[in-house]
């Protein structure tokens, strides 16, 4: 089985999205799955002014080479930004040639401090990924009221959410 790239789809420091992404990474590792986490906060500083327009920096080319080109499965952990997902995720998708996304598979997770778990953003992201010819796993997980699900150490401690994540991952691994 190929490795899975988990994308924490925000460039916000100390985000709840990254805490959920860390949880996914740990669950996959416990299941014996080779996985790595990439946070969009780790994009090169010149990313928008150079890499988006084909002037590849060595740093961004390494992201493509190690985390996108050789992968077949991705998990996008996406926070809600203004009723959709973070603009930096769209720029990230736009900066990578479409041929690297074709015929891959994606699992989507929405994160929100509100009640809808970024459902609207997940649908928007699904449409874009389908356009890029990525097969999106049907079990999209909206994680609502995320701040209520984290313990004092800012780790996911809600047992029901842990259970549905486990079910989602088992299905995605067989997808």
MARKETOR-760937 format. One record per residue: x negated, y, z negated of N, C-alpha, C in turn; residue in one letter. Coordinates in pm, whole numbers, plus 50000, padded with zeros to 5 digits. Atoms other than C-alpha are relative to their C-alpha. Layout:
! MARKETOR-760937
XYZXYZXYZA
...
! end
This chain:
! MARKETOR-760937
499154988150000500005000050000499125012450000X
500734987449996498735034750086500255007949873X
499874991050114498295061349826501175009650022X
498914990349995501075085949745499475013449955X
500344986450042500525123449731501235006449939X
498954992450069502645141949477499655014650017X
500234985749980503025178749562500835007849900X
499344990650090503815203049284500195012750080X
499704990449895505545227849512500205014349951X
500024986150042504795260549338498555003849971X
501334995250037501735281949283500035007449866X
499884993950132502955293848943499134992549900X
500835006150103500515287748660500874994549888X
499335006050114501635265248375501494997850024X
498595001649962504865256148553500604987249944X
499275012150039507485231548435499994989950115X
500085008849883507335217448788498774991249992X
501235007950009503755206648735500074990049884X
499835009550111504685190748402500804987850045X
499225011249945507295169648582499144992150099X
500895006849904504775161848859498984991349926X
500935008050082502285150148593500694987449950X
499265011650048504965127348454500134989650112X
499905009249886505565112148801498674993150025X
501335005849978501815106948844499714989149898X
500255009850105501555088848510500844987550017X
499135011649978504535066348587499474991650116X
500535007449886503085056948926498744992449963X
501245006750041499705048948774500304988049910X
499595011450085501405026848510500564988650084X
499465010349910503085008548799498914994350091X
501115005049919499645002648955499925006250138X
499984993349870500225026949243498905010550005X
501024989949978497355047649379500725013050039X
499324987249975498605083549361499115011449955X
500714987950041497215118449337500975011650003X
499174988250012498715151749246499295011850062X
500534987449946498205183549445500975011049963X
499214988450036499465216049303499745011250101X
500184989149903500065244549547499285011949938X
500804989450062498395267249291498524998150033X
501395002849964495145250549410499685002950146X
500294996149862495465263549765498905010650002X
501044989749991492525284849882500625014149995X
499504986350015492925321949803500305006550135X
499814994049867492665330950174501044992550084X
499105009049930495295305150269500995007250092X
498964993449919498035328850392499425008150114X
500554991449895495775351750590499134992650100X
500875007049906493635324950754500564986550042X
499635013849967494755288750735501364998950067X
498695000249938498335296350831499905002250151X
500134996549859497115309351166498884992650071X
500935008649929494695281551254498535002649973X
501404997550036491505296651113499684991749876X
500155009550109490775266050900498815003149911X
501084999350098488795270850585499614985749968X
500415013650037486755240650478500834994549883X
499215004450115488785239550154501374994750043X
498695004449957492125237050330499894987850091X
500195011849916490785212350587499834987749912X
500165011350092489795190150294501364995849942X
498655003250047493365192350159500714991650106X
499355007349891494665180950498499404986050012X
500675012849980492055153350531500284990049889X
499895009550111492455138350185501424998149949X
498695000950063496045145750082501174999250098X
498905000349902498045146950406499724989950112X
500255007949878496415130650710499994984949975X
500135014450025495715096750551501144994249918X
498885004550083498975094450357501214996550086X
498745003149933502305079550453501195002949910X
498924996950093504315088050141499645012249917X
500154987750076504835120949963501165001449902X
498954996350094506755131649656499895015149981X
499964985550016507745168249657500785003249874X
499364995450123508515182249311500185015050020X
499744986349955510195215149396500875007949903X
499194991450087511335242749162500995008350082X
499034991349934514285264949241499475014350001X
500374986049983513345299049377501115006550082X
498974992449929516235321849472500944991150081X
499065008949935518575293249559499394990650101X
500675009249908515985273649757498714995249933X
501285004250055512345263749712498995011450017X
501024989549997509155284149672499495002350143X
500504996549868507975302549982498634994150029X
501335005649979504455289349930500084985750055X
499835013449943505765254250008500275000950150X
499724998449856507145265950344498745003850075X
501254996049937503835282850424499054987950009X
500845012050001501985250850326500424990550112X
499515008849893504205229950557499695005850138X
500244993549872503815255450838498524999950040X
501434999249972500005256050809499394986750043X
500525013349965499625218750870500624995850133X
499455004249871499975206151228501074989149983X
498895009650015503285186951264499614985450019X
500385014049973501515155651393499584992749872X
500425006550125500225149051039501184995849913X
498815003350080503755147250898500844989050064X
499115009049926505405125551167499984985849946X
499785014050038506805091751065499554996649858X
500305002450141505895095850699501304999749921X
498835000850087508245092250403499845009849885X
500034990450109509185117150135501094997049899X
499075000850112510885115949798500105014149943X
499814986250044512395148349668500545000849858X
499594997550137512775161049314500175015149986X
499764985950026514325194449224499865002849851X
500204996150140513435212648903500605013949982X
499364987250025515495240648756500265001849852X
499604996950138516075257848426501525002049995X
498554998749991519665261848546500684986450009X
499195012150004522435236348592499974991550126X
499875007449875522045225548955498754992250040X
501195007849968518505211248955499445002350138X
500474996349867517685229249280500614991650112X
499335007749895520225209549483499965007250135X
500014992449874520435237249744498614999750063X
501385000449950516645238249774499624986450055X
500305013549952516465200449813500634997650137X
499365001449869518945201750101499265008050106X
500764991749907517035230050265498684992950036X
501275007149977513755210750223500234987450083X
499685012049921515385179050361500115003550148X
499844995949860516335197350680498655003050065X
501324996749945512795210450728499164987450019X
500775012449989511195176550658500534991250112X
499445007649889513605159450897499565005950134X
500474993549878512635184951163498554995950030X
501395004249985508995174951101499874984850020X
499925014449976510065138551157499504991949880X
500285007250124509595128350793501304993649955X
498835007250051512005102050663500145003149852X
499764995950138513525114950339500814989349929X
499325010150082514485089450073501325005849949X
498654995250031518205091849996500195004249854X
499804997250142517875092949614499205012349959X
500634987450040517015129549559500415003049856X
499714998350142516755137749191499965014849960X
499984986450053517895171849064499794999549848X
500264999450144516375178248720500435013849952X
499414987550048518515204948553499565002849857X
500304995950137517875224548234498684994149952X
501285006750025514265212848246499375004049866X
500624995950126513195233347943500574992449882X
499405008050107515605212847730499504985549999X
500445013949986513975180347849498554998049958X
501415000650039510435188747738499875001049849X
500234999350144509125183247387499085011849965X
500844988950046506965207047180498665000450073X
501265000849925503895195047374500195002650149X
499654997049861505665204547699499894987750090X
499975012349923505905168247810501454995150008X
498655005249982509025151547946500294989549894X
499675009350108510645134247651501444994950005X
498605004149989514275129947761500084985950059X
499975014049959514905092447783500874997550122X
499115001949884517795094748032499315004650128X
500734995049882515695115648271498874990550036X
501065009849974512795091348233500564987750070X
499365011849941515165062948322500345002350147X
499624997549861516485079148639498775002350089X
501254998749924512935088248746499464986250034X
500505013549978511915051848706500814993150110X
499145005949896514895040648917499675006150136X
500324993249873514105066749183498664994950055X
501325004349952510435056549200500014985550047X
499935014049955511195019249220500624999250139X
499394999949868513485026149515499085005850106X
500904993649902510985049249684498834991150035X
501125009149972508185023949650500404989050098X
499515010149907510354999249843500555005950130X
499454992949885511455025350100499044999450118X
! end
